[in-house]
Amino acid sequence: MRISVVGPIHPFKGGIAQHTAAMANALTERGHQVRVENWNRQYPRLLYPGQLTIDDDEVPIAAETVRRLSWNRPDSWFRVGRAIRNQDLVVVAHVGPIQVPAYRSLLAGMHGGSARRVIVAHNVLPHERSRTDAALVRGLFGAAGRVITHSEPQAELARSLTPTDVVMAPIAPFLPRDFSRTCPTPGEHRRLLFFGLVRRYKGLDVLIRALADGPPDIRLKVAGEFWGGIGSTKNLIAELGLGERIELIPRYAAASEVPGLFSDVDALVAPYREATGSQAVWTGFQFGVPVIATETGRLAADITPGVDGLLAQPNDVGSLSAAINDFYLPGRPELMRTKVHPVDPAPYWDEYVAALTGTGR
């Protein structure tokens, strides 16, 4: 099958770029002829407060790639659509409403062609929404033949917006190449880790408050870019008197640095208020640590409670504090560590590719 994948890959950073590259690789490995339509300029600088690009290619790609899309060249949107309209399949990575006009124009450029159109909706609607978001996304989904979501709640949301066929396919593992299997140094470290982009829906503030209610000697390492600034987090830490117990590393961590972040922690904590698809649990398992997560999105589906992780209710300080206390029962961190195993990505990708190509239904 001749397939065009439209979405960001390297030099753009982060989970969406990594997933797009891994998706193209999975399609290529299964015998399809794939080309990626990468962005040249993805966003205006003012709309993205963090680091946009990185030097290291964290998920090397085997497929052909071109960079013809640019946010400030609307003609490029339609032109790329015309160029790919006769592929067998076009897969578009939808991240948020800001790119809907570009993708609507691209799909319009495909008019008259033979390509089937699939939207991969990483987030059906943004975590922080405006009044126009639903209308924009409704129009985008209506121009596609299929929408893929990564959790059933997201599928239900998508179905409320469009009569287009919506398929839920759990997100498949796409860990960067430098995420080589490691384990923390032996012993109990009395330290937890929050890792990744810091946004309100990720629940870092809930974790900080839960830490204050938990065992008084437990420390926390926070590693990741802060969306919208670090000031409110620092204020909360000071208000709760946790300055000596919380280490902040407020920047994007390159994939090569990540194993070191896990070398002296007992568990990864994913205190999300809400989640669509996330690699958090699998990342923790890759580096040999249990995961304490909230029951939202598909986080809970990847954890065996009491074996390789613990679960708490989302946006509930008391529930998360109780989970941390349970985790630190005598001997439990090291016992749970022995039950942690890295995920085998192949079965997940078989299911995911089947959803993309329509061979699974």
KELUM-265219 format. One line per field, with one value per residue (C-alpha): residue in three letters; x negated, y negated, z. Coordinates in nm, 4 decimals. Example, Ala and Ser with C-alpha at 12.3 -4.5 7.8 and 13.67 -1.06 7.14 Angstrom:
% residues 2
r = c(ala ser)
px = c(-1.2300 -1.3670)
py = c(0.4500 0.1060)
pz = c(0.7800 0.7140)
% end
This chain:
% residues 361
r = c(met arg ile ser val val gly pro ile his pro phe lys gly gly ile ala gln his thr ala ala met ala asn ala leu thr glu arg gly his gln val arg val glu asn trp asn arg gln tyr pro arg leu leu tyr pro gly gln leu thr ile asp asp asp glu val pro ile ala ala glu thr val arg arg leu ser trp asn arg pro asp ser trp phe arg val gly arg ala ile arg asn gln asp leu val val val ala his val gly pro ile gln val pro ala tyr arg ser leu leu ala gly met his gly gly ser ala arg arg val ile val ala his asn val leu pro his glu arg ser arg thr asp ala ala leu val arg gly leu phe gly ala ala gly arg val ile thr his ser glu pro gln ala glu leu ala arg ser leu thr pro thr asp val val met ala pro ile ala pro phe leu pro arg asp phe ser arg thr cys pro thr pro gly glu his arg arg leu leu phe phe gly leu val arg arg tyr lys gly leu asp val leu ile arg ala leu ala asp gly pro pro asp ile arg leu lys val ala gly glu phe trp gly gly ile gly ser thr lys asn leu ile ala glu leu gly leu gly glu arg ile glu leu ile pro arg tyr ala ala ala ser glu val pro gly leu phe ser asp val asp ala leu val ala pro tyr arg glu ala thr gly ser gln ala val trp thr gly phe gln phe gly val pro val ile ala thr glu thr gly arg leu ala ala asp ile thr pro gly val asp gly leu leu ala gln pro asn asp val gly ser leu ser ala ala ile asn asp phe tyr leu pro gly arg pro glu leu met arg thr lys val his pro val asp pro ala pro tyr trp asp glu tyr val ala ala leu thr gly thr gly arg)
px = c(0.0000 -0.1245 -0.0816 -0.1482 -0.1813 -0.1243 -0.2628 -0.5726 -0.8884 -1.2483 -1.3768 -1.0555 -1.0613 -0.8252 -0.5797 -0.3777 -0.6893 -0.8188 -0.4857 -0.4605 -0.8073 -0.7363 -0.4039 -0.5759 -0.8373 -0.5718 -0.3922 -0.7206 -0.8219 -0.4931 -0.5628 -0.3969 -0.5559 -0.5572 -0.6449 -0.6206 -0.5040 -0.6885 -0.6422 -0.9009 -0.7538 -0.4945 -0.3805 -0.4336 -0.6848 -0.4356 -0.1927 -0.4410 -0.6208 -0.8787 -1.1640 -1.0400 -1.3213 -1.6123 -1.9397 -1.9316 -1.6970 -1.5326 -1.3303 -1.5241 -1.2910 -1.3240 -1.0630 -1.1163 -1.0541 -0.9846 -0.9288 -0.6773 -0.4277 -0.4626 -0.2232 -0.2927 -0.2463 0.1236 0.0516 -0.1679 0.1281 0.3406 0.0421 -0.0637 0.2945 0.2888 -0.0434 0.0763 0.4390 0.3831 0.2002 0.3783 0.3957 0.3249 0.2816 0.2950 0.1691 0.4156 0.2801 0.5008 0.7302 0.4411 0.3546 0.7119 0.7156 0.3968 0.5277 0.8714 0.6976 0.4779 0.7802 0.9570 0.6574 0.7114 1.0576 1.0995 0.8211 0.8479 0.6717 0.8540 0.8244 0.7525 0.7145 0.5070 0.6487 0.3901 0.6288 0.9794 1.0135 0.7445 0.7032 0.7527 1.0406 1.1898 1.5458 1.4462 1.2479 1.5362 1.6565 1.3079 1.2493 1.5975 1.5143 1.1815 1.3259 1.6105 1.3587 1.2016 1.3108 1.1940 1.0808 0.8452 0.8447 0.6290 0.8885 1.2585 1.3532 1.1792 1.3654 1.6949 1.6033 1.5126 1.8418 2.0283 1.8686 1.8909 2.0746 1.7383 1.6295 1.4375 1.2067 1.0325 0.6822 0.4637 0.1493 -0.1459 -0.4861 -0.7250 -1.0163 -1.3170 -1.6263 -1.8253 -1.5682 -1.7810 -1.6681 -1.8167 -1.7316 -1.7940 -2.0918 -2.0121 -1.8403 -1.5484 -1.6074 -1.3084 -1.2639 -0.9885 -1.0028 -0.7647 -0.8820 -0.7656 -0.6071 -0.4421 -0.0882 0.2094 0.3757 0.0628 0.1450 -0.1969 -0.0314 0.1774 -0.1396 -0.3168 -0.0246 -0.0118 -0.3852 -0.3272 -0.0725 -0.2901 -0.5969 -0.8050 -1.1352 -1.0159 -1.1652 -1.0520 -1.2432 -1.0567 -1.2134 -1.0488 -0.9569 -0.7039 -0.4233 -0.3474 -0.6253 -0.7514 -0.6382 -0.3177 -0.4981 -0.7732 -0.5120 -0.3264 -0.6488 -0.7346 -0.3822 -0.3999 -0.7562 -0.8881 -1.1889 -1.4357 -1.2428 -1.1718 -1.4349 -1.3286 -1.4932 -1.2867 -1.3891 -1.3373 -1.5416 -1.6986 -1.6403 -2.0051 -1.9647 -1.6523 -1.8057 -2.0055 -1.6882 -1.5592 -1.8838 -1.8066 -1.4271 -1.1867 -0.8869 -0.7543 -0.4387 -0.1828 0.0760 0.2777 0.6122 0.6995 0.5139 0.5680 0.2733 -0.0481 -0.3826 -0.4298 -0.3718 -0.5837 -0.8624 -0.8726 -0.8779 -1.1547 -1.3761 -1.2858 -1.0627 -0.6994 -0.4480 -0.1988 0.0700 0.4247 0.7212 0.7719 0.7290 0.5544 0.2967 0.4647 0.4854 0.1076 0.0607 0.1263 0.2178 0.0076 -0.2330 -0.4104 -0.2353 0.0443 0.3488 0.5138 0.8159 0.7473 0.7393 0.7610 0.4794 0.5911 0.6100 0.2659 0.1162 0.2605 0.1052 -0.2356 -0.2021 -0.1043 -0.3985 -0.6416 -0.5287 -0.8423 -1.0174 -0.7504 -0.9453 -1.2178 -0.9681 -0.7590 -1.0705 -1.1299 -0.7872 -0.8490 -0.9123 -0.9512 -0.6664 -0.6859 -0.5745 -0.5101 -0.1545 -0.0464 -0.1771 -0.0112 0.3236 0.2509 0.1461 0.4567 0.6697 0.4849 0.5118 0.8599 0.7483 0.8588 1.2310)
py = c(0.0000 -0.3517 -0.5633 -0.9282 -1.0158 -1.3851 -1.5156 -1.6325 -1.4256 -1.5263 -1.7989 -1.8645 -1.7244 -1.5500 -1.2640 -1.3535 -1.3743 -1.0484 -0.8763 -0.9975 -0.8605 -0.5304 -0.4982 -0.5476 -0.2895 -0.0376 -0.0769 -0.0428 0.2688 0.4303 0.3890 0.0591 -0.2135 -0.5167 -0.8819 -1.1356 -1.4899 -1.6650 -2.0285 -2.2876 -2.5419 -2.3920 -2.6802 -3.0528 -3.0995 -3.2952 -3.0008 -2.7512 -2.8699 -2.5917 -2.4550 -2.3653 -2.1547 -1.9356 -1.8299 -1.4549 -1.2330 -1.0395 -0.8031 -0.7532 -0.6974 -0.4472 -0.6044 -0.8761 -1.2234 -1.5653 -1.9037 -2.0986 -2.2242 -2.5608 -2.7451 -3.0761 -2.9358 -2.8459 -2.7604 -2.4744 -2.3135 -2.2757 -2.1933 -1.8997 -1.7708 -1.7746 -1.5911 -1.3034 -1.2717 -0.9468 -0.7575 -0.4491 -0.5960 -0.9329 -0.9437 -1.2857 -1.3386 -1.5718 -1.7447 -2.0501 -2.3053 -2.5383 -2.3112 -2.2402 -2.5121 -2.3667 -2.0115 -2.1111 -2.2821 -1.9764 -1.7463 -1.9856 -1.9597 -1.5830 -1.6282 -1.4078 -1.1725 -0.8095 -0.8157 -0.7048 -0.9577 -0.8700 -1.1175 -1.0062 -1.2149 -1.2416 -1.4812 -1.5099 -1.8474 -2.0399 -1.9971 -2.3749 -2.4565 -2.7595 -2.7999 -2.7479 -2.4265 -2.1826 -2.3445 -2.3363 -1.9728 -1.8727 -2.0108 -1.8285 -1.4931 -1.5335 -1.5546 -1.2188 -0.8622 -0.7355 -0.8807 -0.6891 -0.7697 -0.6251 -0.5664 -0.4870 -0.8191 -0.9999 -0.7813 -0.8728 -1.2412 -1.2079 -1.0297 -1.3182 -1.5520 -1.3576 -1.0793 -0.9713 -0.6198 -0.6377 -0.3536 -0.3229 -0.1770 -0.1847 -0.3835 -0.1564 -0.1895 -0.4259 -0.4649 -0.6550 -0.4578 -0.5929 -0.4528 -0.1413 0.0924 -0.0117 0.0218 -0.2102 -0.1479 0.1054 0.0043 -0.2155 -0.5763 -0.7424 -0.9509 -0.9695 -1.1064 -1.3237 -1.3273 -1.5116 -1.8338 -2.0120 -2.1262 -2.1601 -1.8391 -1.6439 -1.7087 -1.8046 -2.0364 -1.7434 -1.5369 -1.8148 -1.8446 -1.4656 -1.4627 -1.7076 -1.4658 -1.1568 -1.0218 -1.3245 -1.1908 -1.1183 -1.3454 -1.4273 -1.4954 -1.6942 -1.6859 -1.8585 -2.1810 -2.3989 -2.5088 -2.8692 -2.9174 -2.7704 -3.0473 -2.8886 -2.5611 -2.7352 -2.9279 -2.6086 -2.4388 -2.7359 -2.7548 -2.3883 -2.4130 -2.1484 -2.3350 -2.0824 -1.7830 -1.8759 -1.9004 -2.0915 -2.0281 -2.2704 -2.1878 -1.9348 -1.6228 -1.4707 -1.0966 -1.0248 -1.1946 -1.0108 -0.6841 -0.8892 -1.0523 -0.7098 -0.5884 -0.7062 -0.6899 -0.4272 -0.4970 -0.7168 -0.9100 -1.0020 -1.2085 -1.3112 -1.4827 -1.3430 -1.1502 -1.0486 -0.8276 -0.8232 -0.6464 -0.7207 -0.3701 -0.2014 -0.4525 -0.3694 0.0025 -0.0432 -0.1881 0.0738 -0.1235 -0.0760 -0.3436 -0.5238 -0.6577 -0.7889 -0.6015 -0.8130 -0.7489 -0.4149 -0.4577 -0.2018 0.0567 0.0896 0.1416 0.4495 0.2809 0.3969 0.5790 0.3327 0.0150 -0.1497 -0.3517 -0.6634 -0.8699 -1.1673 -1.5166 -1.3681 -1.4655 -1.2240 -0.9270 -0.9956 -1.0521 -0.7172 -0.5462 -0.6948 -0.5795 -0.2302 -0.2193 -0.2936 -0.0137 0.1652 0.3540 0.2808 0.0549 0.3146 0.6019 0.4238 0.3413 0.7148 0.7422 0.4677 0.5790 0.3782 0.3931 0.5872 0.3310 0.5690 0.6847 0.3276 0.2111 0.5020 0.3891 0.0227 0.0726 0.2832 -0.0068 -0.2547 -0.0469 0.0887 0.4501 0.5101 0.4577)
pz = c(0.0000 -0.0846 0.2283 0.3079 0.6773 0.7487 1.0770 1.2630 1.2986 1.3776 1.4119 1.6058 1.9576 2.1907 2.1969 1.8857 1.6688 1.8150 1.7556 1.3965 1.3208 1.4958 1.3127 0.9768 1.0749 1.1807 0.8472 0.6571 0.8522 0.7536 0.3841 0.2984 0.0864 0.3159 0.2773 0.5605 0.4894 0.7708 0.8645 0.7715 1.0145 1.2452 1.4707 1.5115 1.7918 2.0045 2.0155 2.1581 2.4720 2.4849 2.2774 1.9283 1.7838 1.8931 1.7356 1.8069 1.6087 1.8923 1.6691 1.3425 1.0511 0.7681 0.5395 0.2793 0.4243 0.2752 0.4440 0.2381 0.4954 0.6657 0.8941 0.7147 0.3613 0.3179 -0.0447 0.0799 0.2561 -0.0569 -0.2766 -0.0587 -0.0671 -0.4460 -0.4471 -0.2279 -0.3397 -0.5321 -0.2606 -0.1303 0.2195 0.3823 0.7622 0.9301 1.2869 1.4588 1.7688 1.8179 1.6538 1.5667 1.2719 1.1590 0.8879 0.7381 0.7442 0.6129 0.3213 0.2667 0.2597 0.0226 -0.2084 -0.2161 -0.3724 -0.6767 -0.5739 -0.4700 -0.1309 0.1816 0.4645 0.8269 1.1131 1.4132 1.6978 1.9738 2.1465 2.0060 2.1787 2.3684 2.7418 2.7667 2.5306 2.3604 2.2351 1.8707 1.9154 1.8766 1.5541 1.4037 1.4933 1.3759 1.0325 1.0183 1.1206 0.8742 0.5893 0.6800 0.6237 0.9625 1.2955 1.5254 1.8982 2.1754 2.4481 2.4638 2.6331 2.3477 2.0970 2.2608 2.2436 1.8755 1.8006 1.9620 1.7079 1.3819 1.1973 1.0534 1.1515 1.4827 1.5900 1.9266 1.8968 2.2101 2.1467 2.0755 2.2447 2.0673 2.3050 2.1639 2.0680 2.3664 2.6075 2.6514 2.9265 3.2615 3.6292 3.9245 4.1441 4.4216 4.7412 4.8385 4.7343 4.9052 4.5923 4.3286 3.9742 3.7715 3.4116 3.0992 2.9836 3.2778 3.2008 3.4321 3.3142 3.4119 3.7802 3.9157 4.1693 4.2951 4.3375 4.5268 4.7701 4.8077 4.8802 5.1630 5.3155 5.2687 5.4503 5.5536 5.4179 5.0613 4.7965 4.4443 4.1247 3.8572 3.5092 3.2154 3.0407 3.2210 2.9918 3.0799 3.3335 3.6580 3.8958 4.0275 4.0982 4.2931 4.4896 4.5804 4.6908 4.9116 5.0529 5.1598 5.2891 5.0490 4.9124 5.0545 4.9248 4.5622 4.2899 3.9782 3.6397 3.4306 3.0744 2.7991 2.8683 2.5588 2.5219 2.6004 2.9412 3.0480 3.1768 3.4268 3.5594 3.6643 3.8212 4.1774 4.2069 4.3399 4.1159 3.8387 3.9261 3.6586 3.8514 3.5441 3.5857 3.2415 2.9747 2.6135 2.5193 2.7184 2.7236 3.0935 3.2269 2.9601 3.0135 3.3831 3.3084 3.0505 3.3234 3.5802 3.8174 3.9254 3.8294 4.0525 3.8197 3.8212 3.6788 3.3690 2.9988 2.9523 3.2275 3.4522 3.1717 3.1618 3.5389 3.7526 4.0835 4.3744 4.1433 3.9145 4.0231 4.2184 4.1166 4.2584 4.1669 3.9386 4.0890 4.4396 4.6760 4.9469 4.7105 4.5655 4.9104 5.0226 4.7195 4.8028 5.1635 5.0454 4.8083 5.0900 5.3186 5.4423 5.1626 4.9018 4.6615 4.6066 4.5882 4.3260 4.1288 4.0765 3.9092 3.6520 3.2943 2.9721 2.7225 2.3951 2.1349 1.8424 1.9333 2.0005 1.6638 1.4815 1.6226 1.5573 1.1944 1.1356 1.2608 1.0386 0.7216 0.7862 0.7815 1.1378 1.0776)
% end
